[in-house]
Amino acid sequence: MSSSTPNIPTELYPSESDLPYEEEILRDPFKLKGWWRYLIARSSSPFKKRQIIYERALKALPGSYKLWHAYLRERLDSVRPFPISHPVYESLNNTFERALVTMHRMPRIWTMYLSCLTDQRLITRSRRTFDRALRALPVTQHDRIWSLYLKLVSLPGVPVETSFRVYRRYLCFDPLHVEDFIEFLLKSKRWQEAADRLALVLNDDSFYSIKGKTKHQLWLELCDLLTKHATEISGLKVDPIIRGGIRKFTDEVGRLWTSLADYYVRRGVYEKARDIFEEGISTVITVRDFSVIFDAYAQFEQSALAAKLEAGEEDSEGEEMEEREGVDKLTKKFLEGCWLNDDDDTDLRLARFEKLFDRRPELLNSVLLRQNPHNVEQWHRRVKLFEGDPARQVSTYVEAVKTVDPLKALGKPHTLWVAFAKMYEDHNRIESAEEIFNKATQVGYRAVDHLASVWCEWAEMELRHKQFEKAIELMRRATAEPNVEVKRRAAAEGNEPVQMKLHKSLRLWSFYVDLEESLGTLESTRAVYERILDLRIATPQIILNYAFLLEESKYFEDAFKVYERGVKIFKYPHVRDIWVTYLSKFVKRYGKSKLDRARELFEQAVQQAPAQEVKPLFLQYAKLEEDFGLAKRAMSVYDRAVKAVEDSEKLNMYEIYIARAAEIFGVPKTREIYEKAIESGLPSKDVKTMSLKYAELERNLGEIDRARAIFIFTSNYCDPRYEVDFWAKWNDFEVLHGNVDTFREMLRIKRTVEASFSQTPTILPEYVMQKDEKVKLEEAVNTLKEAGITIDDMAALEKQLTQQNPPSVDSSTARVMNFVSAGAVQSDPAADSAQKQNVGNINNNEEIELPDEDEEEEENVEVAQKTVPDAVFGELAKRAAEEKERESNEDLGKLGALERIKRQRKQ
């Protein structure tokens, strides 16, 4: 041992403080407790001294795992500052070897030793030690050794063959880590072994990836490996492997096809690679896969062309190559002068490259048709791709009509037949076009309209070629009803074809009747119309067209009979146009001569019509009475109309009613209509509109009191918070035609209405309400000033108020309700005093008192019951002019009446 040197320094000998521990171990040298206590006590001593203690202890107790483990850890910590080539490492290795003599069953000692050897990069010694550890330890503890072993063989500089053999041994212990082995093989560039291992993994159905990889990912890795290293891997059938992946993994078809082609490219089999590209393009069913394969194909052709061009340049610059021997000489001899013997195929490669891009739209269309061969629109686009090539177009149409199933078609399959026939028509092959149409009429379409469209297109083709009789005959054939035997046979089969329903196709009959109107006689046209009505497939437009036809031919009564049949067949809203046209035509035709019949028709029409459709009928009815009947009957019709129409139309109907009444009977007649309108239950918004118009009418007639009463009534429907325009108009009205009393009454009503519309009624403090009254009074005075009332007039009024109502009032006196009459005529003073006394004596405990206009106004201050200057009631404009003249001479510093009233009340 390196520590057992003959020359031991004196400081390493035991000191006096060590005597107790030395005595204890002398008494019992085979007891671990004494040695461990000695080591703990000398934990701060130099390592050399502790090393001597460890060596003495291990000599006495060589089988103590605790001592060996602690000793080896301290030895490892002590050698860390030294390089791995220092002799202390060799001494440490010897110590590990001594420990393993007795500790060979302890995995921790082995792992410490193996980690130390790995750090020293002693590859051979480490490998042999790992093998010893695996032989010494039980299998259940091998996983602790293998993790370090794999770390060792993964170090740079380890021979690949050694690592390969170690990994193979490890797989015998744990086969689940085959993916680590595969990664190692890929890093070591052992492609053949990696491919074989991947193939074995994919063939093992019980394999589970510990790295979370799916079979799909492993399959793609194998394909990439086979294609990228095609020349280095043998023994695997690459083509079947990749084709199996194509069938199994449909979401990576494009990538797998390109991988297979790339495999042959790397093997140098270029024609086979080209065949693979063509096969992939012709079999994929998604645009994404097609784009992947086409881009790879184009890149391959471009690379081949570029390589050929570069090779040609090198050959032209260099010397001529010697003639080939053997087979090449024979080839040149027999193929001399033939294009196959030409080595320069640059033009062929270039033409092939251009042809590939020219074919791209066709190839892409083929992909879309493979997705859904019943897509009609894609077939039409395919035909357009071959524009200028009739043979290809005909073959495409034939393929399309054979492939597309009408019951599964996406789109309208009959358009393929029609376009096919039109192509023959464009080339003046009418007989072939007729054959196509004839076959098209026998196809079992999904909808009757498709079959009807084929017949109509066939007839239109005959019309374009002036075959009018043939076109009409085609329509007769198409509209002919199948006989009873055919119907019975179809019912027995259970699947009724569309040909059995064709005779009830409205589109077919409409086309037929247009032909008869243009080319046939009146009788034949009427017969077609009657047949349509008998089949009960007529529409309101058919009825109108039939009636117009009869009117043009002067069969007016027959036309009216058609209208009658129409209004019996149809209900609202489809019959609306028939009624309107019928009534207008009847009135225009007979006018006053058949007034009773016209009234019966109108009565029948308005009785059948719903509220939302009755308005135009009533207006026509009223116009009839105005033009040919009695005005009173017209007003009666209007009166019925405003009750019959829906609520949203009532206001408009009332406006029309009022306008016609004013024109016929004069403006006063409209008063009762206005009153009916207001009381008829109109919405609040319409009531306000109608009331404002009524008030404006009364104002224009000079009925100011009636207009004010209308405003008062309408105020119940108008919330002051939202209906600002109404209250502004009433305010303007009172400014122009009212006085202080009426203005205060308006303000009182406004407050009452606002309180009634309030969702959460609240009781405000009295001072707040009185403050509000002050503001309202100030607004009233300012309004009177704007109206032309002079300050002197207000001062006279103030003086009268002061004389009649002294400022000091007994607080016990009952307050009078703040209600001011709107009347303009003053009452008798005696009656007024008696009335005041009676009001003062009334004592109702449940009465709700409204706040007064002023904070300190008392019961005796009643402005409306006092004498008011005459200037308040008229000649406002004149007074205003006089006021402007006197304003220039008045003292600007003089206080106004309102200010004097405020000061007097404050006292």
Secondary structure, 3 states (H helix, E strand, C coil): CCCCCCCCCHHHCCCHHHHHHHHHHHHCCCCHHHHHHHHHHCCCCCHHHHHHHHHHHHHHCCCCHHHHHHHHHHHHHHHCCCCCCCHHHHHHHHHHHHHHHHHCCCHHHHHHHHHHHHHCCCHHHHHHHHHHHHHHCCHHHHHHHHHHHHHHHCCCCCCHHHHHHHHHHHHHHCHHHHHHHHHHHHHCCCHHHHHHHHHHHHHCCCCCCCCCCCHHHHHHHHHHHHHHCCCCCCCCCHHHHHHHHHHHCHHHHHHHHHHHHHHHHHHCCHHHHHHHHHHHHCCCCCHHHHHHHHHHHHHHHHHHHHHHHHHHHHHHHCCCCCCCCCHHHHHHHHCCCCHHHCCCCHHHHHHHHHHHHHCHHHHHHHHHHHHCCCEHHHHHHHHHHCCCCHHHHHHHHHHHHHHCCCCCCECCCHHHHHHHHHHHHHCCCHHHHHHHHHHHCCCCCCCHHHHHHHHHHHHHHHHHCCCHHHHHHHHHHHHCCCCHHHHHHHHHHCCCCHHHCHHHCHHHHHHHHHHHHHHCCHHHHHHHHHHHHHCCCCCHHHHHHHHHHHHHCCCHHHHHHHHHHHHHHCCCCCCHHHHHHHHHHHHHHHCCCCHHHHHHHHHHHHHHCCHHHCHHHHHHHHHHHHHHCCHHHHHHHHHHHHHHCCHHHHHHHHHHHHHHHHHHHCHHHHHHHHHHHHHCCCCHHHHHHHHHHHHHHHHHCCCHHHHHHHHHHHHHHCCCCCCHHHHHHHHHHHHHHCCHHHHHHHHHHHHHHHHHHCCCCCCCCHHHHHHHHHHHHHHHHHHHHHHCCCHHHHHHHHHHHHHHCCCCCCCCCCCCCCCCCCCCCCCCHHHHHHHHHHHHHCCCCCCCCCCCCCCCCCCCCCHHHCCCCHHHCCCHHHHHHHHHHHHCCCCCCCCCHHHHHHHHHHC
